[in-house]
Amino acid sequence: PGATVDQTPQVAEEPPDLSPVTRPSEVVVVGRIAHPRQLVETLAQWSSLPFRVEDLVPSQARGLSQAVLWDAPVEALVALDAFGDGKLPPPLMVASLGVKSLAAGLSAAEAMQIPARKLAPGVYRVGDLTDGSCALAASVGSSPARLVCGRTNRDVDTLLPYATRGLPSEAQTGADFELTLDAKPIHQRYGREVSALRLLAGVAQREVALDSPRFDRALSDALYGAVDETINLFGDLDQIRLQARLDTTQKQLLGSAELRLRGDSSWLAGTIAATKPAELPTVLPRLPPDATLACYSTALPAERYTAIARILADLSEGFLEHEKLPPATRKRARHLLESWFTKLPESFGFAMSPSASDPLGYLHADTMLTRLSEPSARVLGAYGDFFALLSDPALKRWLKQKAKVDEKLWPKVSRKPLKLPGFKQPATAFEATFDGKALASADPSIGKMLENLLPPADAKQLSRITIVVQPDGEYTYVLTGDDTREMSRVMGEHKKAESGAKLLKPARSGKIVAAGFLTLAYVGRHIERLAKDARISKAIASTPQHGATPIPFSSTTAPGSARLDLEIPAAVFSDASAAAVQAGPALKDAIEKR
């Protein structure tokens, strides 16, 4: 007999749609981690922490992580909802992970008893989530499939085509991490609504006006000026870009943030254009080796702030005039506000933190020294006006009447000469002392507010603001802190003849507007003062580099853009992880208190 032939037709699986998808016009944010395993495990190695990228996955999802291709990019998208309900519908958002294959992803889901439902060839809905939605789909690019998750089915269904067949094939910048906000879709969607903000300015003016000609004119200038700046800046904005790159040769993480403008109608765009970057001077004043923060800044275009100074001065004088305060008080307040913006000179400064061995170091503020490239007249006048207002009898009476603030709770103000080492001419020390305990007893809410705003209080609950102004010919020194003896010591360190530390800037930077560095010790000190717990500084001091490794930063401008760069050395990650392990309870307390 002849051979039997199977007549049953074979049904071929329909191939998935992998045709290219262009970027939807509604996409406003694109984020990418180019090499998740390399980024996470390099930072873990620098931090001396023994974990892999898989260890970051929650235990209940470990089964799925075996199917993830951790060398493929992790990507995120945010898009405006063109058909959402209301005038401002929530944006659509998804994130996606590369998967080894579609079959591997489906097998992992099946092993974890997660249901998968086919939506289209090569596209499956994964899981039945009440607070989210996920889909597994074939993909182009460096991974054959991607797991795409969002808040709702609508987010996933709308953005999945571009997340799997568009974004993965787009050219990458070479950054290990990047996040870009594109303003064009926002312009197209909300341009008319933003232009209508001027109507709100008129409503706000009628609500706040005092029926005082000087104040109301200034209020109108302020409100309409702020609204016009918002509208103009909205029109000028092009992109905001954040990037980070691993430099495994130098063992550091390079970060940058850039603002890009497409127009020049806003005040900010004009100020950026008027700001002139310069090379960091090769010779700078001495920087003590144990400084925890340092910064150099070029001169800024003070003329750009003239209108702001005038409006603030008119608002202040008009309000005080309406409240029947005497001309001398009004004049002092006006002069104070105007003088701050008269000149914005070149400056150099650094901070010195209290020793970590001091058990009450967290009760003291850092001492900050700044050298301004101008004579002392303007600075002395501004601080003189400020502290004179703090002790102004008319202002005290007005506050006592309006806010029921007892005069006994008012800060004690003093002005006296102070001899600093290295100067023939004496400095002027301004000091204001606040009794935190009395303020908290009189009004807990005011006491709490001042506790957050003022320098740390000492053991007697007294907070001090001390500002020392030292003339030095064509320069002026300004020191801030809470202890004049420590200020004298810091000035002595600055005036030493031997060489000091170098002011570094990121290698990427050319001409700069500002450059400097900060340290982990400086950051830890601020956390410690919030927590009022000395364990944080002690933990940082016991790390391999004692939290003293500089983290260089710089800012610069160019036509239509402004950028900030920084470099975080591997030693900073090592110190941070060691300090966090040792000071875990104190950090937890600080977070809970704030």
SULSUL-V897232 format. One record per helix or strand. SS is the DSSP state (H for helix, E for strand). FROM is the first residue (numbers start at 1). TO is the last residue. If there is no record, write none. Layout:
BEGIN
SS_FROM_TO ; SS_FROM_TO
END
This chain:
BEGIN
E_27_33 ; H_36_46 ; H_53_56 ; H_59_65 ; E_68_68 ; E_74_79 ; E_92_99 ; H_102_111 ; E_116_120 ; E_123_126 ; E_133_138 ; E_145_150 ; H_153_165 ; H_167_169 ; E_177_182 ; H_184_195 ; H_197_208 ; H_213_236 ; E_237_247 ; E_252_261 ; H_267_274 ; E_278_278 ; E_293_297 ; H_302_322 ; H_327_340 ; E_347_352 ; H_361_363 ; E_367_372 ; H_377_390 ; H_393_403 ; H_407_409 ; E_412_418 ; E_427_435 ; H_436_442 ; H_444_453 ; E_462_472 ; E_475_481 ; H_484_494 ; E_512_512 ; E_514_518 ; H_520_531 ; H_535_541 ; E_551_558 ; E_561_569 ; H_570_582 ; H_584_593
END
